[in-house]
């Protein structure tokens, strides 16, 4: 019954996840976003770099891009 609630007019969660997998969401986008969010949260909460969010974003972007290598 739970699966029928997700299937609406030809849409199914399984098809969506399979298409995301074929696009590389789980091998590229997800690790990037996860690492970016973790590094950003740590730097933001520790205030090591002060209140400058621009520097925090650039460092978090660099760390996230390193996960793609």
MDTraj code that builds the backbone (N, CA, C; nanometers):
import mdtraj as md
import numpy as np

residues = "UNK UNK UNK UNK UNK UNK UNK UNK UNK UNK UNK UNK UNK UNK UNK UNK UNK UNK UNK UNK UNK UNK UNK UNK UNK UNK UNK UNK UNK UNK UNK UNK UNK UNK UNK UNK UNK UNK UNK UNK UNK UNK UNK UNK UNK UNK UNK UNK UNK UNK UNK UNK UNK UNK UNK UNK UNK UNK UNK UNK UNK UNK UNK UNK UNK UNK UNK UNK UNK".split()
xyz = np.array([
    [0.0819, -0.1185, 0.0000],
    [0.0000, 0.0000, 0.0000],
    [0.0869, 0.1257, 0.0000],
    [0.2018, 0.1252, 0.0692],
    [0.2883, 0.2419, 0.0728],
    [0.3432, 0.2763, -0.0642],
    [0.3728, 0.1739, -0.1453],
    [0.4284, 0.1974, -0.2772],
    [0.3236, 0.2533, -0.3722],
    [0.1985, 0.2160, -0.3533],
    [0.0942, 0.2687, -0.4409],
    [0.0673, 0.4157, -0.4123],
    [0.0948, 0.4611, -0.2915],
    [0.0764, 0.6021, -0.2619],
    [0.1823, 0.6871, -0.3328],
    [0.3007, 0.6292, -0.3539],
    [0.4078, 0.7022, -0.4196],
    [0.3880, 0.7025, -0.5706],
    [0.3289, 0.5982, -0.6263],
    [0.3062, 0.5903, -0.7708],
    [0.1834, 0.6717, -0.8093],
    [0.2069, 0.7839, -0.8733],
    [0.0981, 0.8696, -0.9162],
    [0.1115, 0.8945, -1.0653],
    [0.0181, 0.8458, -1.1431],
    [0.0104, 0.8715, -1.2872],
    [0.1419, 0.8398, -1.3581],
    [0.1934, 0.7206, -1.3382],
    [0.3153, 0.6788, -1.4065],
    [0.4432, 0.7198, -1.3359],
    [0.4347, 0.7966, -1.2313],
    [0.5516, 0.8383, -1.1550],
    [0.5779, 0.7367, -1.0452],
    [0.7002, 0.6909, -1.0361],
    [0.7335, 0.6025, -0.9251],
    [0.8688, 0.6428, -0.8684],
    [0.8833, 0.6225, -0.7416],
    [1.0058, 0.6576, -0.6726],
    [1.1231, 0.5764, -0.7265],
    [1.0988, 0.4520, -0.7617],
    [1.2037, 0.3664, -0.8158],
    [1.2568, 0.4211, -0.9476],
    [1.1670, 0.4635, -1.0368],
    [1.2105, 0.5201, -1.1645],
    [1.2885, 0.6489, -1.1443],
    [1.2454, 0.7304, -1.0509],
    [1.3149, 0.8558, -1.0245],
    [1.4557, 0.8300, -0.9715],
    [1.4699, 0.7381, -0.8772],
    [1.6018, 0.7062, -0.8225],
    [1.6926, 0.6431, -0.9275],
    [1.6358, 0.5596, -1.0135],
    [1.7158, 0.5005, -1.1213],
    [1.7628, 0.6064, -1.2207],
    [1.6793, 0.7037, -1.2502],
    [1.7213, 0.8092, -1.3422],
    [1.8261, 0.8994, -1.2769],
    [1.8135, 0.9250, -1.1476],
    [1.9168, 1.0017, -1.0780],
    [2.0496, 0.9280, -1.0796],
    [2.0443, 0.7950, -1.0628],
    [2.1665, 0.7157, -1.0646],
    [2.2327, 0.7213, -1.2020],
    [2.1534, 0.7155, -1.3077],
    [2.2095, 0.7202, -1.4427],
    [2.2665, 0.8588, -1.4749],
    [2.2164, 0.9642, -1.4096],
    [2.2695, 1.0989, -1.4307],
    [2.3933, 1.1261, -1.3460],
    [2.4243, 1.0383, -1.2524],
    [2.5428, 1.0559, -1.1696],
    [2.5212, 1.1366, -1.0436],
    [2.3980, 1.1490, -1.0008],
    [2.3690, 1.2277, -0.8812],
    [2.4360, 1.1673, -0.7592],
    [2.4348, 1.0348, -0.7483],
    [2.4884, 0.9703, -0.6300],
    [2.6401, 0.9586, -0.6317],
    [2.7017, 0.9714, -0.7468],
    [2.8471, 0.9607, -0.7513],
    [2.9163, 1.0954, -0.7612],
    [2.8454, 1.2018, -0.7985],
    [2.9080, 1.3332, -0.8104],
    [2.8390, 1.4398, -0.7254],
    [2.7126, 1.4625, -0.7491],
    [2.6432, 1.5731, -0.6834],
    [2.6245, 1.5497, -0.5336],
    [2.5865, 1.4306, -0.4951],
    [2.5597, 1.4033, -0.3541],
    [2.6850, 1.4140, -0.2674],
    [2.7985, 1.3539, -0.3061],
    [2.9197, 1.3719, -0.2243],
    [2.9643, 1.5176, -0.2174],
    [2.9533, 1.5908, -0.3294],
    [2.9894, 1.7323, -0.3290],
    [2.9043, 1.8104, -0.2307],
    [2.7722, 1.7939, -0.2388],
    [2.6821, 1.8685, -0.1510],
    [2.7000, 1.8308, -0.0050],
    [2.7235, 1.7025, 0.0205],
    [2.7413, 1.6568, 0.1579],
    [2.8672, 1.7163, 0.2187],
    [2.9787, 1.7087, 0.1476],
    [3.1030, 1.7633, 0.2004],
    [3.0969, 1.9149, 0.2118],
    [3.0379, 1.9813, 0.1133],
    [3.0212, 2.1269, 0.1199],
    [2.9430, 2.1661, 0.2443],
    [2.8321, 2.0981, 0.2693],
    [2.7470, 2.1328, 0.3839],
    [2.8175, 2.1077, 0.5164],
    [2.8913, 1.9974, 0.5259],
    [2.9608, 1.9651, 0.6510],
    [3.0707, 2.0670, 0.6786],
    [3.1537, 2.0966, 0.5779],
    [3.2625, 2.1931, 0.5969],
    [3.2063, 2.3320, 0.6270],
    [3.1023, 2.3721, 0.5550],
    [3.0416, 2.5032, 0.5792],
    [2.9874, 2.5126, 0.7215],
    [2.9193, 2.4085, 0.7672],
    [2.8614, 2.4109, 0.9017],
    [2.9695, 2.4163, 1.0091],
    [3.0772, 2.3417, 0.9896],
    [3.1850, 2.3428, 1.0886],
    [3.2525, 2.4791, 1.0939],
    [3.2832, 2.5359, 0.9776],
    [3.3486, 2.6663, 0.9762],
    [3.2568, 2.7767, 1.0269],
    [3.1296, 2.7665, 0.9951],
    [3.0336, 2.8675, 1.0390],
    [3.0136, 2.8630, 1.1903],
    [3.0055, 2.7443, 1.2464],
    [2.9780, 2.7335, 1.3896],
    [3.1019, 2.7568, 1.4750],
    [3.2201, 2.7271, 1.4215],
    [3.3411, 2.7436, 1.5027],
    [3.3929, 2.8873, 1.5019],
    [3.3505, 2.9682, 1.4055],
    [3.3920, 3.1090, 1.3928],
    [3.5442, 3.1229, 1.3812],
    [3.6106, 3.0221, 1.3231],
    [3.7557, 3.0266, 1.3054],
    [3.7945, 3.1399, 1.2113],
    [3.7156, 3.1624, 1.1082],
    [3.7461, 3.2650, 1.0090],
    [3.6684, 3.3938, 1.0313],
    [3.6059, 3.4061, 1.1445],
    [3.5291, 3.5264, 1.1747],
    [3.3901, 3.5204, 1.1137],
    [3.3366, 3.6349, 1.0826],
    [3.2001, 3.6455, 1.0303],
    [3.1960, 3.6548, 0.8785],
    [3.3086, 3.6405, 0.8115],
    [3.3152, 3.6567, 0.6666],
    [3.2643, 3.5309, 0.5963],
    [3.1382, 3.5340, 0.5501],
    [3.0777, 3.4160, 0.4869],
    [3.1357, 3.3889, 0.3492],
    [3.1867, 3.4913, 0.2819],
    [3.2457, 3.4716, 0.1503],
    [3.3657, 3.3779, 0.1555],
    [3.4504, 3.3962, 0.2538],
    [3.5675, 3.3100, 0.2693],
    [3.5242, 3.1688, 0.3065],
    [3.4251, 3.1585, 0.3920],
    [3.3752, 3.0266, 0.4337],
    [3.3166, 2.9521, 0.3141],
    [3.2421, 3.0217, 0.2287],
    [3.1835, 2.9586, 0.1103],
    [3.2927, 2.9121, 0.0146],
    [3.3945, 2.9940, -0.0068],
    [3.5015, 2.9560, -0.0995],
    [3.5781, 2.8345, -0.0482],
    [3.6079, 2.8321, 0.0804],
    [3.6776, 2.7163, 0.1371],
    [3.5896, 2.5922, 0.1301],
    [3.4616, 2.6074, 0.1564],
    [3.3703, 2.4932, 0.1492],
    [3.3547, 2.4427, 0.0058],
    [3.3508, 2.5353, -0.0913],
    [3.3451, 2.4954, -0.2322],
    [3.4703, 2.4193, -0.2729],
    [3.5862, 2.4677, -0.2289],
    [3.7114, 2.3988, -0.2617],
    [3.7141, 2.2598, -0.2019],
    [3.6699, 2.2453, -0.0794],
    [3.6663, 2.1130, -0.0159],
    [3.5658, 2.0227, -0.0873],
    [3.4522, 2.0760, -0.1269],
    [3.3537, 1.9968, -0.1991],
    [3.4034, 1.9535, -0.3352],
    [3.4744, 2.0422, -0.4045],
    [3.5292, 2.0060, -0.5355],
    [3.6401, 1.9019, -0.5237],
    [3.7119, 1.9032, -0.4117],
    [3.8156, 1.8007, -0.3912],
    [3.7540, 1.6613, -0.3773],
    [3.6290, 1.6537, -0.3388],
    [3.5649, 1.5227, -0.3284],
    [3.5356, 1.4623, -0.4655],
    [3.5382, 1.5455, -0.5693],
    [3.5102, 1.4978, -0.7048],
    [3.6331, 1.4413, -0.7739],
    [3.7491, 1.4671, -0.7182],
    [3.8745, 1.4222, -0.7821],
    [3.8975, 1.2761, -0.7597],
])
top = md.Topology()
chain = top.add_chain()
for i, resn in enumerate(residues, 1):
    res = top.add_residue(resn, chain, resSeq=i)
    for name in ("N", "CA", "C"):
        top.add_atom(name, md.element.get_by_symbol(name[0]), res)
traj = md.Trajectory(xyz[None], top)
